[in-house]
Amino acid sequence: MEQSDESVDSKQATKPKLCLINPLRGPCPPGGFRFVFEQDGFVVHAWCYTDWVGFARDHARANDLPVPTGEAMQEQLCLTLEPGWCSYDDDNRPRPSMLLEWKDVLRAAETFTKWIEDGLQIVDKAEAERRALICARCPLNIPITGCSVCQGTINKLASKLPETHSDSFLKSCAVCHCTLKMKIWLPIKTLDKGIQQHQNLYSQVQHCWMNTNGNNFQPD
C-alpha cells in the first residue's frame, strides 16, 4: 500500500533533530560550545552549556535579534561534531573536520594550478563581498589546525588580494579547509572540482554559496 504525500511529509516534519546527548551534565564538546548567529556572524563560545545559552540570549536581546533556542543551538553544533556526541545522528553521514590533512594540501595545489591556467582571474569586488558576508555568518567558518607552514603560505598569497569588509571575520571552511580570504575571490570555474567533490557537505548548508542547489549559488 502506497503512502500518501501528506503522510510522508508528516514523518519528515516530525523527524527528531540532532541534539547533544547530555548537554547539562555531559562532557564539554571538543573546542567548547560554539554557535554562530547567521544574522550578523557573531560567534558565541563557552565551556559551560548554561553559560553558552545565556550568552546567546544576551547577544540576541542586545541586538534586537530572535533569541535562539537551546535546541537550535545544539543542532548547529552537532553538525560539526564527530560521531558519539549527539542523539539522532547518523554515524555515516558526511561531516566536516577541523584538521588540515595531506589530501587537502594536494587539492589546494591542484586548485592553484587550475587558477594559474585560467590566468589568475578573480571575481569582481561585489561578488567577493557577497561571498565573504555569507561565509562570515556560517557556522562552518572555523579555525583549522594542522600544517601551519601550509596555512602560512596560503595566508601570504591571500594577503596579496583585495580586502573585503568581512575579512576580519573570515577563518577557514570546515568543508574544504580552504582559507576563506582567498577562496571568496576565486571564480566558480576554478573551484568547480572541489564543489563537485564536497557537494554532499555543501548541500547541508542551505545558505552556502558553494551549494549548487541553494539560493546563494551564482555560476560565473
C-alpha positions, 0 to 999 in steps of 0.5 A: 500500500502506497503512502500518501504525500501528506503522510510522508511529509508528516514523518519528515516534519516530525523527524527528531533533530540532532541534539547533544546527548547530555548537554547539562551534565555531559562532557564539554564538546571538543573546542567548547560550545560554539554557535554562530548567529547567521544574522550578523556572524557573531560567534558565541563560545563557552565551556559551560552549556548554561553559560553558552545559552545565556550568552546567546540570549544576551547577544540576541536581546542586545541586538534586537535579534530572535533569541535562539533556542537551546535546541537550535543551538545544539543542532548547529553544533552537532553538525560539526561534531564527530560521531558519539556526541549527539542523539539522532545522528547518523554515524555515516553521514558526511561531516566536516573536520577541523584538521588540515590533512595531506589530501587537502594540501594536494587539492589546494595545489591542484586548485592553484594550478587550475587558477594559474591556467585560467590566468589568475582571474578573480571575481569582481569586488561585489561578488567577493563581498557577497561571498565573504558576508555569507561565509562570515555568518556560517557556522562552518567558518572555523579555525583549522589546525594542522600544517601551519607552514601550509596555512602560512603560505596560503595566508601570504598569497591571500594577503596579496588580494583585495580586502573585503569588509568581512575579512576580519571575520573570515577563518577557514571552511570546515568543508574544504579547509580552504582559507576563506580570504582567498577562496571568496575571490576565486571564480566558480570555474576554478573551484568547480572540482572541489564543489563537485567533490564536497557537494554532499557537505555543501548541500547541508548548508542551505545558505552556502554559496558553494551549494549548487542547489541553494539560493546563494549559488551564482555560476560565473 
